[in-house]
Amino acid sequence: MEFLLEPLEYEFFRHGLLAALMVGSLCGVIGVYVILRGMSYVGHGLSHAAFGGAVVGFTLNFNFYAGAGAMGLLAALLINRITKNGRIKSDAAIGIVTTAMFALGVVIISRARTFTQSFEAALFGNILGITGDDLLVIGLVTASTMIAMFFMYRPLLFSTFDNEAARVFGIRTGIVQLIFSLLLTLSIIASMNVVGVTMIAATLIAPAVTARMMTDSFSRMLIYSLIIGAVTGVAGMYLSYVFNAASGATIVLFGALLFCLSVLIKYVREKFILRANLHRHGDLMHAHPHGQGHGVRDPERASKKTDKGEPA
């Protein structure tokens, strides 16, 4: 108990712990959609665009979050527009748009060296410098994102697994994609001061991929990823306190460790199941695999009839 309570005597640790808990939970949930939609590179790119916006906003005496949010949303809209006709692939558009915005921020910093130190937190994270205002922003983003994703659960689910079928069933996939891009941008902005631009992608992806190793059910994957993200944030904070290491990097490393453990456990479990299912007939040994799906499935969707507008 002393190990758990001692760090809580410091206000900066309490603020950091709460921020890590909220950001971990937020990234855990939205990260599931990111990896299943193949948008891992988008999350990485938007964080760079948001950094450029933060620098521009600071230069123009705007709020840090306002500048980052405006540039991140602009990047998402530009990427969506450039790739709409299919002639330019999303990875190329992301590389051009977000890198250009990041480069703009670097150029401005190089020209006005007086505030170079102000953006080290955005690049590498400064969770121990989280203020009450930062906690308020993170809390509002976390709450609004969770509420929005709750009410958009089925449109997001449908368009994630089969975008064309979702369009046929009357779901406005373009609007869904736009709203999701906005939620992703807000999540990245809320996470910038916690883990930094350079490590946001890992914070988004690691909990979701770890959860993917544990289940084939979409709904359970969401719950597992949320829990893993929250545990990763809290455990990473305590480990950074014990080892006197950078908090953001420690959180990311602990998330990577959990992923490695999940891969190992899955490998051992599959070997055990295969051995348990081996049958010997004389000198012939073979296995009867007991069917387990390899794709992410949602039990709620599977139980619905297609005539109700839901895919089986």
N, C-alpha and C positions, 0 to 999 in steps of 0.2 A: 504493500500500500504506500509505503514511503517513496518508492520509486515512481509511483503514479502521481502522488500528490505534491512532491517537492517542486517539480517544474511549474505547477499551477500557481505558485506563489508570485510568479512574475507576470505582469500584465501583458508584456509582449508575447510571451509563450501562450497565454490564454487566447489572445487575438489570433495568433498564428494557428493554434490548434483548431479553433472554430472555423477559420478560413479554409484550412486543409480538409476538414470534415465536409464542408459545404461544396467546395470545388471538387473533391474526390467523388462525392455522390453525383454531382451534376455531370462531370465528365464520364462517370461510369454509365449513366443512362444514355446520354446523347452519343457516346462512343459506340454503343451497340448499332445504332442506325448508321453511323459513319463507316464502320467496317463492312456491314452487310450491303451498303450502297456503293462500296468501293470508293469511298471519299476520303481515305486516309491522307492522300496527298493534298486534298482540298483544305483539310484542317491545318496541315502544316503551312500551306501557302497563305491562308487567311491570317494566320498569326503574324506572318511577315508583313502583310499589307497593313494590319492593325498597328504594328510598330511604326511604320511610315506615317500613318495618320496621327499617332500620338505625338510624334516629333513635329509635324506640321501644326497640330493644334496647340502645342506648347509655344511654338514660335509666334503664333497669332494670338496668344493669350487666351486660348480656349481651354476648357476643361480637358484633362487627360483622357477621360473615358469618352467624351463627346468626339474628340478628334479621332481616336482609335475606332470608335463605332462607325463614324461616318465613312472613313476610308475602308474599313472592313466590309461594310454593306455595299459600297461602291464597287469594290473588287468582286464581290459575289454577283452583283448585277451584270458587270462587264463580262465575267466568265460565262454566265448563263446566256448572255446575248451573243457572244462570239461563237459559242458551241451550238447555238440553236439550230442552224441549218445542217449541221453534221459535217461540214467541210473541214473544220478545224477540231481536232480532238481535245478533250478536256485537259489532259496533262500538258499539252502545248500551251493552251490558253492560260492555265494556272501558272506555268513557268514564266510566261511573259508578263502577265498583269501583276501578280503578287511580287515578283522579283523587282520589277520596275518601281513599285511603290516602296518596297524596302530600301532600294537604292536611293530613292528620293530622300528618305529619312537619313541615310548615311551621309549623303552629300550635305544636307542642312547641318548636321552635327559637325561635319568637318569644317564647314564655313563659320560656324558659331561655336567655338570650342568651349565657351564659358559654361555651357550646361551639359557637357559630355557625361559627367557623373550622374546626372539626373535620370539617365536612361539605362544605367547598368542594371537597375532593378527590373526594368521591362525586358531586358535581354536575358538575364540570368536568374531572375527571381529574387525577391527580398521579403519572404513571408514574415520574418521577424520585425519588419517595419510596417506591417499592416496597421492601419489606423481604424478608428471607429467609423469614419466615412467610407473607407474601403469595405469594411464588413457590411455596411448598409447596402452598398452597391452589389456586392457578391450575394447577399441575402435576397435582394429584390430580383436579381437575374435568376438565381436558383429557383425561387418560388414561382416566378412567372413562367420559366421554361418548363418546370414540372407540370404546372397547371395546363399550359398549352399542349404539351405532349400527351397529357391524360385525355383531353377532349379531342385531340387529333389522332388518337391511337389507331383506329381502323384505317383512315386514309393513309397514314404514314406506313402502316403495316402492309397494306395492299400495294401501294406504289413502290415499296422497298423490294418486294419479291417479284412483282410482275407489273411493270409500269404500263405496258401496252394493254394488258387486260384491265387494269385499273381505269385507264382512259375509256375503254369500251363500256365499262359499268358506270360511267358518268362522273368519275372522280376527276376534278380539275387538277391534274398532276403538276401543271406549271405553277399554280398557286401553292400547292403543297410543297413543291421543291423550293420555291421562293421563301415561304415561311420557315422551312427547315434551315435554309441557308442563313436566315436572320437569327434563328435560335442558336445555330452553331457559332455565328459571329459573336453574339452576346456572351456565349459561354467562354469563348477564347479570350475576349476582352476581360471578363471577370477573373480569368486564370492567369493573366499576364504577370501581375505582381507577385503571384504565389510561386509559380514554377519557372516563369520566364518564357520568352518567345522560343528560345532554342530547345525547350523540353516539353512544350505543350502537346505536341503530337504524341509523345509517349504516354502522357497523362490521359489523353483521350482514348488511345488504342489499347494499352496494356490491360486495364480491367475487363474490357469487352472481349478481348481475345482469350484471356484467362477463363472467363465465364463460358466462352464457346467450347473450351476444352472439357468443360464439366457437364454440359447438357446439349441436347438437340432441340429443346423446346424454346421457342422465342420468348414467351412470357417469363419462364424461369430464368432465361438468359438475362433479361432486363433486371430482375430482382438480384440475381447473383452478381451482376456487374456493378449495380448500385452499392451492394454490401462490400464488395472487393475494393471499389474505389474509396469508400469511406474508411475502411480498415487500413488501406494503404496510406491514406493521408494522415491518419492519427498515429499509426505505427512509425511512419517515416519521421514525423515530428519528434517523437520520443527518442528514436534512434539518433537523430541529428543532435539532440540535447546530450545524450550519453557520450557520443563520439566527437562532439564539438565540430560537426561537419556542416556543410551547406544544406539547409533544410530542403530546398526544392530538389536538389540532386539526390539527396537521400531518399526522398519520397519516390522519385522515378526509379532509383536502383531497387528499392524494396518491391515496387510493382513488377519490375523485371524478374526479380527473384521468385515472386509468386507465380509468374507465368512459367518459368523454368520448372518449378515444382509441379504445376498442373500438367505440363507436357510429360514429365517423368511418371507421374501417377497414372496418366492415361495410357502410357506405354506399358507399364506394369500390369494395369487392369486388363488391357487387351490381350497380353500374353497369358494372363491367368485364365481369362475366359476361353481363349483358344485351347489351352491345355485341358481345361475342364470339359470341353466339347469333343476332345479327341476320342475316337473309337477304334479299337483294334479288332480286325477279323483275320486271324491267323497271322501271316506276315505282313498284311496290309493294314496300314494305319491311315485314317482320314478323319476329317472334321466335318460336322454338320453345323454350319453357322446358324445361329438363331437371330433372325433378321432384326437389324437395328438400323434406323435411317441415318444417312450420312449428311443430309441437308438440315438446315434449321427449319423446324416446323412449329406451328402454333396449334395447340390442341383445340383452342376455341374456334379457329377457322376451319380446322378439319372436320368439326362436328356440324358445321353449317351446310345447308343445302345451297347449291349454286342458283336455284331459282329465287333465292332470297337476295341475290346480288353479292354473295360471298363465295370466294374460291374454296374448293374442298381441300 
